[in-house]
Amino acid sequence: MLSRGRSVNRAASQTGDVGQDARGASLFGLWADPVLMLALLALWIALALVFNGEPEIDQWVSSLFFAVQPCAQGSQAIACGGFPAAANIALATVRSFFHYLPVIVAVVVVALLARDLAAGRRFGDGRVRFKVTALAALIIGPGLVVNVFLKEYWGRPRPVSTDLFGGTLPFVRAGEWSSACPANCSFVSGEASSIFWLVCLIPLWPKHQRGMAAAIICTIAVLTAGLRVAFGGHYISDVVLGGLSTLIVFASLAVVAERACDASRQA
């Protein structure tokens, strides 16, 4: 009987079948819990309402990185000046690296997924299911929701473009639709939504390394979001809601993926 059990487990591992096989076990953990998904969505809505109702939060945080200068004659800006951090070569280099980091990591995930598929593993395999879901979240979240829809059509001017910080466009509250910005606008941050996608990948790391990986990834995510604010490219609300939006999309897809897998097992 013991020998038969070993044979079954070995066969399951080779074919990618689920059941009790460790390879087929889910990596999502709490990510696939509908309660977490709803909690993240509720948090996004609550924060959006706070930022919209208290626009001084956005204005105050951005003002911390803004250097006031005398206005040129005829300027219509309420305050003139710039964001010195944006001219710092070291910080600009760090920002550029972090800007492309999600793309680099995505290529690695695609390569790992291709290796799994070539080995005969399919959606029932826990790691395959996780990678497919993660890549779908990157495409749908930062790709479609943020960069194709919100940033292109929501019309919120970036801080550096507003008359509060030396620009010519009016300040627009978080979540409020406007036609002031024609394209590639401030709400929400594309870079924050992309870099926070890396947080979703933490379960791919070996268990004994996840704590360290989580600390490093979260530090990178927060630093990247902070640089966007320091450079005058986004308000604090843009980066917070942008990062959260990706986590919501990933959690939603994780719930769907696990339900689909459970349905296929019972079929």
DRENMIDO-391177 format. One record per residue: z, x, y of N, C-alpha, C in turn; residue number from 1; residue in three letters. Coordinates in Angstrom, 2 decimals. Layout:
<nodes>
n_up  n_east  n_north  ca_up  ca_east  ca_north  c_up  c_east  c_north  num  residuo
Z  X  Y  Z  X  Y  Z  X  Y  NUM  ALA
...
</nodes>
This chain:
<nodes>
n_up  n_east  n_north  ca_up  ca_east  ca_north  c_up  c_east  c_north  num  residuo
0.00  0.84  -1.21  0.00  0.00  0.00  0.00  0.87  1.25  1  MET
0.81  1.95  1.23  0.87  2.84  2.38  -0.46  3.52  2.60  2  LEU
-1.10  3.92  1.49  -2.40  4.57  1.60  -3.44  3.63  2.18  3  SER
-3.37  2.36  1.76  -4.31  1.38  2.28  -4.12  1.18  3.78  4  ARG
-2.86  1.16  4.22  -2.57  0.98  5.64  -3.13  2.12  6.46  5  GLY
-3.00  3.34  5.93  -3.54  4.49  6.64  -5.05  4.42  6.74  6  ARG
-5.67  3.95  5.67  -7.13  3.82  5.67  -7.60  2.82  6.70  7  SER
-6.87  1.70  6.78  -7.22  0.67  7.77  -7.10  1.21  9.18  8  VAL
-5.99  1.93  9.46  -5.79  2.48  10.80  -6.85  3.51  11.15  9  ASN
-7.22  4.35  10.14  -8.23  5.35  10.37  -9.57  4.71  10.67  10  ARG
-9.90  3.65  9.92  -11.16  2.95  10.15  -11.18  2.29  11.51  11  ALA
-10.06  1.71  11.90  -9.98  1.06  13.22  -10.19  2.07  14.33  12  ALA
-9.60  3.27  14.14  -9.74  4.28  15.17  -11.18  4.73  15.30  13  SER
-11.91  4.80  14.18  -13.28  5.25  14.21  -14.23  4.21  14.79  14  GLN
-13.95  2.94  14.58  -14.86  1.89  15.03  -14.51  1.34  16.39  15  THR
-13.31  1.66  16.89  -12.91  1.14  18.19  -12.33  -0.25  18.09  16  GLY
-12.03  -0.76  16.89  -11.41  -2.06  16.75  -10.04  -2.03  17.36  17  ASP
-9.54  -3.24  17.71  -8.24  -3.32  18.36  -7.16  -3.55  17.33  18  VAL
-6.42  -4.67  17.43  -5.32  -4.88  16.51  -4.19  -3.96  16.84  19  GLY
-3.65  -3.26  15.84  -2.51  -2.39  16.05  -2.93  -0.97  16.39  20  GLN
-4.23  -0.71  16.42  -4.71  0.63  16.71  -4.32  1.04  18.13  21  ASP
-3.72  2.22  18.28  -3.26  2.67  19.59  -4.42  2.81  20.57  22  ALA
-5.61  3.18  20.03  -6.75  3.36  20.91  -7.19  2.04  21.53  23  ARG
-6.96  0.94  20.82  -7.37  -0.36  21.34  -6.34  -0.98  22.26  24  GLY
-5.16  -0.37  22.33  -4.10  -0.94  23.15  -4.46  -0.89  24.63  25  ALA
-3.99  -1.85  25.36  -4.30  -1.94  26.78  -3.59  -0.86  27.57  26  SER
-4.27  -0.34  28.60  -3.67  0.63  29.51  -3.21  -0.02  30.81  27  LEU
-3.55  -1.29  30.99  -3.31  -1.93  32.27  -1.84  -2.11  32.60  28  PHE
-1.03  -2.44  31.62  0.37  -2.68  31.90  0.53  -3.84  32.88  29  GLY
1.30  -3.62  33.94  1.55  -4.67  34.93  0.30  -5.07  35.70  30  LEU
-0.71  -4.20  35.73  -1.93  -4.53  36.45  -2.56  -5.81  35.93  31  TRP
-2.38  -6.09  34.64  -2.99  -7.28  34.05  -2.08  -8.49  34.10  32  ALA
-0.98  -8.38  34.81  -0.04  -9.50  34.94  -0.47  -10.36  36.14  33  ASP
-0.79  -11.63  35.91  -1.20  -12.51  37.03  -0.15  -12.59  38.13  34  PRO
1.11  -12.42  37.77  2.17  -12.47  38.78  2.00  -11.35  39.80  35  VAL
1.68  -10.15  39.31  1.46  -9.03  40.22  0.26  -9.29  41.11  36  LEU
-0.82  -9.79  40.52  -2.01  -10.08  41.31  -1.72  -11.08  42.42  37  MET
-1.01  -12.14  42.08  -0.67  -13.15  43.08  0.30  -12.60  44.12  38  LEU
1.20  -11.73  43.69  2.15  -11.12  44.63  1.42  -10.23  45.63  39  ALA
0.45  -9.44  45.16  -0.33  -8.59  46.05  -1.15  -9.42  47.02  40  LEU
-1.72  -10.51  46.53  -2.50  -11.39  47.40  -1.61  -12.03  48.46  41  LEU
-0.43  -12.48  48.05  0.51  -13.07  49.00  0.95  -12.05  50.04  42  ALA
1.15  -10.80  49.60  1.53  -9.73  50.52  0.42  -9.48  51.53  43  LEU
-0.83  -9.47  51.07  -1.97  -9.25  51.97  -2.02  -10.34  53.04  44  TRP
-1.86  -11.58  52.61  -1.92  -12.70  53.56  -0.76  -12.62  54.56  45  ILE
0.43  -12.31  54.04  1.61  -12.23  54.92  1.44  -11.12  55.96  46  ALA
0.97  -9.95  55.51  0.79  -8.84  56.45  -0.32  -9.14  57.45  47  LEU
-1.38  -9.80  57.00  -2.46  -10.17  57.92  -1.95  -11.10  59.01  48  ALA
-1.10  -12.03  58.63  -0.52  -12.95  59.61  0.39  -12.21  60.59  49  LEU
1.16  -11.26  60.07  2.05  -10.48  60.94  1.24  -9.65  61.93  50  VAL
0.24  -8.93  61.44  -0.58  -8.09  62.32  -1.34  -8.94  63.34  51  PHE
-1.79  -10.12  62.90  -2.51  -11.00  63.82  -1.59  -11.58  64.87  52  ASN
-0.39  -11.96  64.45  0.56  -12.56  65.38  1.26  -11.57  66.27  53  GLY
1.32  -10.31  65.84  1.98  -9.26  66.63  1.00  -8.10  66.86  54  GLU
-0.01  -8.31  67.69  -1.02  -7.26  67.92  -0.45  -5.98  68.52  55  PRO
0.76  -6.09  69.08  1.39  -4.90  69.66  1.64  -3.82  68.62  56  GLU
1.75  -4.22  67.36  1.98  -3.23  66.30  0.79  -2.28  66.22  57  ILE
-0.41  -2.85  66.14  -1.62  -2.04  66.09  -1.75  -1.17  67.34  58  ASP
-1.53  -1.78  68.48  -1.72  -1.07  69.74  -0.71  0.07  69.88  59  GLN
0.52  -0.17  69.50  1.56  0.84  69.65  1.33  2.02  68.72  60  TRP
1.00  1.75  67.45  0.78  2.85  66.49  -0.40  3.71  66.93  61  VAL
-1.49  3.08  67.36  -2.64  3.86  67.80  -2.33  4.66  69.06  62  SER
-1.49  4.10  69.92  -1.15  4.81  71.17  -0.38  6.10  70.90  63  SER
0.28  6.19  69.74  1.03  7.40  69.40  0.10  8.60  69.24  64  LEU
-1.16  8.35  68.92  -2.12  9.43  68.69  -3.13  9.57  69.83  65  PHE
-2.94  8.80  70.89  -3.88  8.75  72.00  -3.37  9.59  73.16  66  PHE
-4.22  10.47  73.68  -3.87  11.30  74.83  -4.52  10.73  76.08  67  ALA
-3.71  10.30  77.02  -4.23  9.68  78.25  -4.79  10.73  79.19  68  VAL
-5.94  10.41  79.77  -6.58  11.28  80.76  -7.03  10.43  81.95  69  GLN
-7.26  11.04  83.09  -7.74  10.27  84.25  -9.09  9.63  83.96  70  PRO
-9.26  8.42  84.41  -10.52  7.71  84.20  -11.58  8.18  85.20  71  CYS
-12.80  8.24  84.73  -13.91  8.58  85.62  -14.17  7.44  86.59  72  ALA
-14.74  7.73  87.70  -15.01  6.71  88.70  -15.95  5.65  88.13  73  GLN
-15.58  4.41  88.29  -16.40  3.31  87.80  -16.08  2.91  86.37  74  GLY
-15.14  3.59  85.72  -14.78  3.24  84.35  -14.10  1.89  84.30  75  SER
-14.44  1.09  83.29  -13.85  -0.23  83.13  -12.72  -0.23  82.11  76  GLN
-12.41  0.96  81.58  -11.37  1.06  80.56  -9.99  0.83  81.16  77  ALA
-9.12  0.21  80.37  -7.74  0.01  80.80  -7.01  1.35  80.79  78  ILE
-7.30  2.17  79.79  -6.73  3.51  79.69  -7.82  4.45  79.21  79  ALA
-7.90  5.62  79.81  -8.92  6.60  79.43  -8.26  7.77  78.71  80  CYS
-9.05  8.46  77.90  -8.51  9.58  77.15  -9.21  9.70  75.81  81  GLY
-8.51  10.23  74.83  -9.10  10.41  73.51  -8.03  10.62  72.45  82  GLY
-8.50  10.82  71.24  -7.62  11.06  70.09  -7.77  12.53  69.69  83  PHE
-6.86  13.41  70.11  -7.00  14.85  69.89  -7.14  15.23  68.41  84  PRO
-6.53  14.48  67.52  -6.59  14.83  66.09  -8.02  14.84  65.58  85  ALA
-8.87  14.00  66.17  -10.26  13.91  65.72  -11.03  15.19  66.00  86  ALA
-10.55  15.99  66.96  -11.23  17.24  67.30  -10.64  18.44  66.56  87  ALA
-9.62  18.20  65.75  -9.00  19.29  65.00  -9.85  19.60  63.77  88  ASN
-10.37  20.81  63.68  -11.29  21.17  62.60  -10.62  21.08  61.24  89  ILE
-9.38  21.54  61.14  -8.67  21.52  59.86  -8.49  20.08  59.37  90  ALA
-8.05  19.21  60.26  -7.85  17.81  59.87  -9.18  17.14  59.55  91  LEU
-10.22  17.47  60.30  -11.53  16.90  60.04  -12.06  17.33  58.68  92  ALA
-11.77  18.57  58.29  -12.18  19.06  56.97  -11.45  18.33  55.86  93  THR
-10.14  18.14  56.05  -9.35  17.40  55.07  -9.88  15.97  54.93  94  VAL
-10.16  15.36  56.06  -10.67  13.99  56.05  -12.01  13.91  55.32  95  ARG
-12.88  14.89  55.54  -14.19  14.88  54.89  -14.06  15.01  53.38  96  SER
-13.15  15.87  52.93  -12.93  16.03  51.49  -12.42  14.74  50.87  97  PHE
-11.42  14.13  51.51  -10.86  12.89  50.98  -11.87  11.75  51.05  98  PHE
-12.78  11.83  52.01  -13.80  10.80  52.15  -14.69  10.74  50.90  99  HIS
-15.02  11.91  50.36  -15.90  11.97  49.19  -15.15  12.01  47.86  100  TYR
-13.84  12.17  47.91  -13.06  12.28  46.67  -13.23  11.09  45.73  101  LEU
-13.18  9.83  46.21  -13.38  8.70  45.30  -14.73  8.73  44.60  102  PRO
-15.77  9.19  45.29  -17.09  9.27  44.68  -17.09  10.32  43.57  103  VAL
-16.46  11.46  43.84  -16.37  12.52  42.83  -15.62  12.03  41.60  104  ILE
-14.50  11.37  41.83  -13.70  10.85  40.72  -14.47  9.78  39.96  105  VAL
-15.19  8.94  40.68  -15.98  7.88  40.03  -17.02  8.48  39.09  106  ALA
-17.65  9.58  39.51  -18.64  10.25  38.66  -17.97  10.76  37.38  107  VAL
-16.76  11.29  37.51  -16.02  11.76  36.34  -15.70  10.60  35.41  108  VAL
-15.28  9.47  35.97  -14.96  8.30  35.15  -16.20  7.79  34.43  109  VAL
-17.34  7.79  35.12  -18.59  7.37  34.48  -18.94  8.30  33.33  110  VAL
-18.75  9.60  33.52  -19.04  10.56  32.46  -18.13  10.33  31.25  111  ALA
-16.86  10.08  31.51  -15.92  9.82  30.41  -16.26  8.52  29.68  112  LEU
-16.68  7.52  30.46  -17.07  6.26  29.85  -18.32  6.44  28.99  113  LEU
-19.28  7.22  29.47  -20.50  7.48  28.70  -20.16  8.19  27.39  114  ALA
-19.22  9.10  27.45  -18.80  9.79  26.23  -18.18  8.82  25.24  115  ARG
-17.35  7.91  25.76  -16.72  6.91  24.88  -17.77  6.02  24.23  116  ASP
-18.74  5.57  25.02  -19.78  4.69  24.49  -20.65  5.41  23.46  117  LEU
-20.92  6.69  23.73  -21.72  7.47  22.79  -20.98  7.66  21.47  118  ALA
-19.65  7.63  21.53  -18.84  7.77  20.32  -18.68  6.45  19.57  119  ALA
-19.30  5.39  20.08  -19.27  4.10  19.41  -18.15  3.18  19.83  120  GLY
-17.41  3.55  20.85  -16.33  2.70  21.34  -16.87  1.64  22.27  121  ARG
-16.28  0.49  22.22  -16.77  -0.62  23.01  -15.63  -1.25  23.82  122  ARG
-15.87  -2.44  24.37  -14.92  -3.07  25.30  -13.56  -3.33  24.67  123  PHE
-13.53  -3.47  23.34  -12.25  -3.68  22.67  -11.35  -2.46  22.71  124  GLY
-11.93  -1.30  22.97  -11.17  -0.07  23.11  -10.43  -0.09  24.45  125  ASP
-9.14  0.18  24.41  -8.34  0.07  25.63  -8.81  0.96  26.75  126  GLY
-9.20  2.20  26.45  -9.62  3.12  27.50  -10.99  2.76  28.05  127  ARG
-11.87  2.27  27.18  -13.18  1.81  27.64  -13.00  0.62  28.56  128  VAL
-12.18  -0.32  28.15  -11.93  -1.53  28.95  -11.36  -1.16  30.32  129  ARG
-10.47  -0.20  30.35  -9.85  0.20  31.61  -10.88  0.86  32.53  130  PHE
-11.69  1.76  32.00  -12.68  2.46  32.82  -13.73  1.51  33.37  131  LYS
-14.19  0.59  32.53  -15.18  -0.39  33.00  -14.59  -1.23  34.14  132  VAL
-13.37  -1.66  33.97  -12.71  -2.48  34.99  -12.50  -1.68  36.27  133  THR
-12.09  -0.43  36.15  -11.87  0.41  37.33  -13.17  0.62  38.11  134  ALA
-14.25  0.90  37.41  -15.53  1.10  38.09  -16.02  -0.19  38.74  135  LEU
-15.80  -1.32  38.06  -16.17  -2.61  38.64  -15.36  -2.89  39.90  136  ALA
-14.09  -2.51  39.88  -13.23  -2.72  41.06  -13.71  -1.88  42.24  137  ALA
-14.19  -0.66  41.98  -14.70  0.19  43.05  -15.95  -0.42  43.67  138  LEU
-16.82  -0.95  42.83  -18.07  -1.54  43.32  -17.80  -2.83  44.10  139  ILE
-16.95  -3.68  43.53  -16.69  -4.98  44.15  -15.77  -4.86  45.37  140  ILE
-14.70  -4.06  45.25  -13.73  -3.96  46.34  -14.25  -3.18  47.53  141  GLY
-14.14  -1.83  47.51  -14.65  -1.04  48.63  -16.14  -1.23  48.87  142  PRO
-16.91  -1.43  47.79  -18.35  -1.54  47.94  -18.81  -2.83  48.59  143  GLY
-18.55  -3.95  47.93  -19.07  -5.23  48.41  -18.16  -5.91  49.42  144  LEU
-16.90  -6.14  49.03  -15.99  -6.90  49.89  -15.76  -6.20  51.23  145  VAL
-15.49  -4.91  51.18  -15.13  -4.19  52.40  -16.36  -3.75  53.20  146  VAL
-17.21  -2.92  52.59  -18.29  -2.30  53.36  -19.49  -3.22  53.59  147  ASN
-19.79  -4.09  52.64  -20.95  -4.96  52.82  -20.60  -6.22  53.61  148  VAL
-19.39  -6.77  53.36  -19.04  -8.03  54.01  -18.15  -7.84  55.24  149  PHE
-16.91  -7.41  55.03  -15.94  -7.38  56.14  -16.37  -6.46  57.28  150  LEU
-16.66  -5.19  56.97  -16.96  -4.23  58.04  -18.25  -4.57  58.78  151  LYS
-19.18  -5.22  58.12  -20.45  -5.52  58.75  -20.44  -6.82  59.56  152  GLU
-19.59  -7.77  59.15  -19.68  -9.10  59.76  -18.41  -9.57  60.47  153  TYR
-17.30  -8.87  60.31  -16.06  -9.36  60.92  -15.96  -9.01  62.39  154  TRP
-16.61  -7.94  62.82  -16.80  -7.66  64.25  -15.62  -7.13  65.02  155  GLY
-14.64  -6.53  64.36  -13.52  -5.96  65.10  -13.85  -4.53  65.56  156  ARG
-13.81  -4.26  66.86  -14.11  -2.91  67.34  -13.04  -1.91  66.90  157  PRO
-13.47  -0.70  66.67  -12.54  0.38  66.33  -11.70  0.73  67.56  158  ARG
-10.50  1.28  67.37  -9.65  1.62  68.52  -10.37  2.47  69.57  159  PRO
-11.08  3.51  69.10  -11.73  4.42  70.03  -12.81  3.74  70.85  160  VAL
-13.26  2.57  70.40  -14.31  1.84  71.12  -13.76  0.82  72.09  161  SER
-12.45  0.58  72.05  -11.88  -0.47  72.89  -11.44  0.06  74.25  162  THR
-11.34  -0.85  75.21  -10.93  -0.45  76.56  -9.47  -0.02  76.63  163  ASP
-8.70  -0.29  75.58  -7.31  0.17  75.54  -7.24  1.67  75.33  164  LEU
-8.30  2.23  74.74  -8.30  3.65  74.38  -9.58  4.35  74.84  165  PHE
-10.01  4.04  76.04  -11.11  4.76  76.65  -12.48  4.21  76.37  166  GLY
-12.60  3.14  75.59  -13.90  2.57  75.28  -14.29  1.45  76.22  167  GLY
-15.24  0.64  75.78  -15.75  -0.43  76.64  -15.59  -1.82  76.01  168  THR
-15.21  -1.88  74.73  -15.14  -3.16  74.04  -13.72  -3.73  74.10  169  LEU
-13.56  -5.03  73.96  -12.23  -5.63  74.02  -11.45  -5.42  72.72  170  PRO
-10.14  -5.45  72.82  -9.29  -5.40  71.63  -9.37  -6.73  70.89  171  PHE
-9.49  -6.68  69.57  -9.54  -7.88  68.74  -8.41  -7.79  67.71  172  VAL
-7.67  -8.86  67.57  -6.55  -8.88  66.62  -7.04  -8.74  65.19  173  ARG
-6.15  -8.26  64.32  -6.46  -8.13  62.90  -6.76  -9.49  62.29  174  ALA
-7.82  -9.56  61.52  -8.18  -10.79  60.83  -8.92  -11.80  61.68  175  GLY
-9.10  -11.51  62.95  -9.77  -12.44  63.85  -11.25  -12.10  63.94  176  GLU
-12.11  -13.08  63.65  -13.54  -12.81  63.69  -13.99  -12.64  65.13  177  TRP
-14.94  -11.71  65.31  -15.44  -11.45  66.66  -16.88  -10.97  66.56  178  SER
-17.60  -11.11  67.66  -18.96  -10.58  67.74  -19.01  -9.35  68.64  179  SER
-17.84  -8.82  68.98  -17.78  -7.68  69.90  -18.39  -6.42  69.30  180  ALA
-18.19  -6.22  68.00  -18.73  -5.05  67.32  -19.93  -5.48  66.49  181  CYS
-21.09  -4.87  66.68  -22.30  -5.31  65.99  -22.38  -4.91  64.52  182  PRO
-21.84  -3.74  64.14  -21.96  -3.27  62.75  -20.99  -2.12  62.50  183  ALA
-20.67  -1.90  61.21  -19.76  -0.82  60.80  -18.48  -0.85  61.62  184  ASN
-17.81  -1.96  61.55  -16.65  -2.22  62.43  -15.34  -1.77  61.79  185  CYS
-14.26  -2.18  62.40  -12.95  -1.62  62.06  -12.21  -2.37  60.96  186  SER
-12.48  -3.64  60.78  -11.70  -4.47  59.85  -12.49  -4.71  58.56  187  PHE
-12.00  -4.22  57.41  -10.88  -3.33  57.21  -11.40  -1.91  57.00  188  VAL
-10.52  -0.96  56.72  -10.94  0.42  56.56  -11.61  0.67  55.21  189  SER
-12.85  1.13  55.25  -13.56  1.45  54.02  -12.96  2.65  53.32  190  GLY
-12.56  3.66  54.08  -11.99  4.86  53.47  -10.64  4.57  52.84  191  GLU
-9.83  3.74  53.48  -8.54  3.39  52.89  -8.72  2.59  51.60  192  ALA
-9.68  1.67  51.62  -9.91  0.87  50.41  -10.43  1.74  49.27  193  SER
-11.23  2.76  49.59  -11.76  3.65  48.56  -10.70  4.59  48.02  194  SER
-9.92  5.20  48.90  -8.94  6.18  48.45  -7.81  5.51  47.67  195  ILE
-7.46  4.27  48.01  -6.42  3.58  47.27  -6.91  3.14  45.89  196  PHE
-8.22  3.19  45.67  -8.75  2.94  44.33  -8.23  3.97  43.35  197  TRP
-7.95  5.19  43.82  -7.42  6.23  42.95  -6.06  5.84  42.37  198  LEU
-5.31  5.03  43.11  -4.01  4.57  42.61  -4.19  3.77  41.32  199  VAL
-5.28  3.03  41.24  -5.55  2.21  40.05  -5.77  3.06  38.81  200  CYS
-6.14  4.31  38.99  -6.50  5.18  37.86  -5.31  5.91  37.24  201  LEU
-4.15  5.75  37.81  -2.97  6.47  37.32  -2.73  6.27  35.82  202  ILE
-2.93  5.06  35.25  -2.70  4.90  33.81  -3.62  5.73  32.92  203  PRO
-4.72  6.29  33.46  -5.60  7.13  32.66  -4.98  8.49  32.37  204  LEU
-3.99  8.86  33.15  -3.34  10.15  32.94  -2.40  10.07  31.73  205  TRP
-2.18  11.18  31.03  -1.20  11.19  29.93  0.17  10.75  30.45  206  PRO
0.92  10.08  29.61  2.19  9.49  30.05  3.12  10.51  30.69  207  LYS
3.17  11.72  30.13  4.12  12.71  30.66  3.67  13.28  32.00  208  HIS
2.44  12.96  32.43  1.93  13.46  33.70  1.80  12.37  34.76  209  GLN
2.05  11.14  34.38  1.79  10.03  35.30  2.68  10.06  36.54  210  ARG
3.92  10.48  36.38  4.81  10.54  37.54  4.29  11.51  38.58  211  GLY
3.90  12.69  38.14  3.36  13.69  39.06  2.04  13.21  39.64  212  MET
1.18  12.63  38.79  -0.12  12.12  39.26  0.08  11.03  40.30  213  ALA
1.02  10.14  40.05  1.28  9.04  40.99  1.74  9.58  42.34  214  ALA
2.61  10.58  42.33  3.11  11.16  43.57  1.98  11.81  44.37  215  ALA
1.12  12.56  43.68  0.02  13.25  44.35  -1.00  12.25  44.90  216  ILE
-1.38  11.29  44.06  -2.40  10.31  44.46  -1.92  9.45  45.63  217  ILE
-0.68  9.01  45.56  -0.14  8.17  46.64  -0.03  8.96  47.95  218  CYS
0.32  10.24  47.84  0.38  11.09  49.04  -1.00  11.23  49.66  219  THR
-2.01  11.48  48.82  -3.38  11.60  49.32  -3.84  10.30  49.97  220  ILE
-3.52  9.17  49.33  -3.93  7.87  49.86  -3.30  7.59  51.23  221  ALA
-2.02  7.85  51.33  -1.33  7.60  52.60  -1.82  8.56  53.68  222  VAL
-2.04  9.83  53.32  -2.53  10.81  54.28  -3.92  10.44  54.78  223  LEU
-4.80  10.02  53.87  -6.15  9.62  54.26  -6.12  8.44  55.22  224  THR
-5.31  7.44  54.88  -5.19  6.27  55.75  -4.61  6.67  57.11  225  ALA
-3.64  7.57  57.09  -3.04  8.01  58.34  -4.01  8.76  59.24  226  GLY
-4.89  9.56  58.62  -5.87  10.29  59.41  -6.86  9.36  60.10  227  LEU
-7.19  8.25  59.44  -8.11  7.30  60.06  -7.48  6.69  61.32  228  ARG
-6.18  6.47  61.28  -5.49  5.94  62.46  -5.38  7.03  63.53  229  VAL
-5.03  8.26  63.10  -4.86  9.36  64.05  -6.17  9.72  64.75  230  ALA
-7.30  9.50  64.07  -8.60  9.82  64.66  -9.13  8.70  65.55  231  PHE
-8.42  7.57  65.59  -8.89  6.45  66.40  -9.97  5.64  65.73  232  GLY
-10.18  5.88  64.43  -11.21  5.15  63.71  -10.76  3.79  63.22  233  GLY
-9.45  3.61  63.05  -8.92  2.35  62.55  -7.52  2.10  63.09  234  HIS
-7.15  0.85  63.11  -5.77  0.47  63.40  -4.96  0.54  62.12  235  TYR
-3.64  0.54  62.26  -2.77  0.59  61.09  -3.00  -0.63  60.20  236  ILE
-3.30  -1.78  60.79  -3.57  -2.98  59.99  -4.82  -2.82  59.15  237  SER
-5.83  -2.13  59.68  -7.07  -1.93  58.94  -6.85  -1.14  57.66  238  ASP
-6.04  -0.08  57.75  -5.85  0.77  56.58  -4.91  0.12  55.57  239  VAL
-3.87  -0.56  56.07  -2.94  -1.22  55.16  -3.63  -2.34  54.39  240  VAL
-4.34  -3.20  55.09  -5.03  -4.32  54.44  -6.22  -3.84  53.62  241  LEU
-6.85  -2.74  54.05  -7.95  -2.19  53.28  -7.49  -1.65  51.94  242  GLY
-6.40  -0.88  51.96  -5.85  -0.35  50.71  -5.40  -1.44  49.78  243  GLY
-4.72  -2.43  50.33  -4.23  -3.55  49.50  -5.38  -4.35  48.90  244  LEU
-6.47  -4.48  49.62  -7.59  -5.28  49.13  -8.14  -4.73  47.82  245  SER
-8.20  -3.40  47.71  -8.70  -2.79  46.47  -7.72  -3.03  45.33  246  THR
-6.44  -2.93  45.60  -5.45  -3.17  44.55  -5.52  -4.62  44.05  247  LEU
-5.78  -5.55  44.96  -5.91  -6.96  44.58  -7.13  -7.17  43.70  248  ILE
-8.25  -6.56  44.09  -9.47  -6.70  43.30  -9.28  -6.11  41.91  249  VAL
-8.66  -4.94  41.84  -8.45  -4.30  40.53  -7.52  -5.14  39.65  250  PHE
-6.43  -5.64  40.24  -5.49  -6.46  39.47  -6.17  -7.74  38.98  251  ALA
-7.00  -8.33  39.81  -7.72  -9.55  39.42  -8.66  -9.29  38.26  252  SER
-9.41  -8.19  38.35  -10.33  -7.84  37.27  -9.59  -7.46  36.00  253  LEU
-8.42  -6.84  36.14  -7.62  -6.49  34.96  -7.18  -7.74  34.22  254  ALA
-6.77  -8.76  34.97  -6.37  -10.03  34.34  -7.56  -10.63  33.59  255  VAL
-8.73  -10.63  34.24  -9.93  -11.19  33.60  -10.31  -10.39  32.36  256  VAL
-10.26  -9.06  32.46  -10.64  -8.21  31.33  -9.74  -8.43  30.13  257  ALA
-8.43  -8.55  30.37  -7.51  -8.76  29.26  -7.67  -10.14  28.65  258  GLU
-7.94  -11.14  29.49  -8.16  -12.48  28.95  -9.44  -12.52  28.11  259  ARG
-10.47  -11.82  28.58  -11.72  -11.78  27.84  -11.56  -11.06  26.51  260  ALA
-10.77  -10.00  26.51  -10.53  -9.27  25.28  -9.73  -10.12  24.29  261  CYS
-8.72  -10.80  24.79  -7.91  -11.67  23.93  -8.77  -12.77  23.32  262  ASP
-9.68  -13.33  24.13  -10.56  -14.39  23.64  -11.47  -13.89  22.55  263  ALA
-11.97  -12.65  22.70  -12.88  -12.09  21.69  -12.14  -11.81  20.40  264  SER
-10.87  -11.46  20.49  -10.09  -11.22  19.28  -9.85  -12.50  18.49  265  ARG
-9.67  -13.59  19.24  -9.38  -14.85  18.57  -10.63  -15.58  18.08  266  GLN
-11.79  -15.13  18.58  -13.04  -15.81  18.18  -13.38  -15.54  16.71  267  ALA
</nodes>
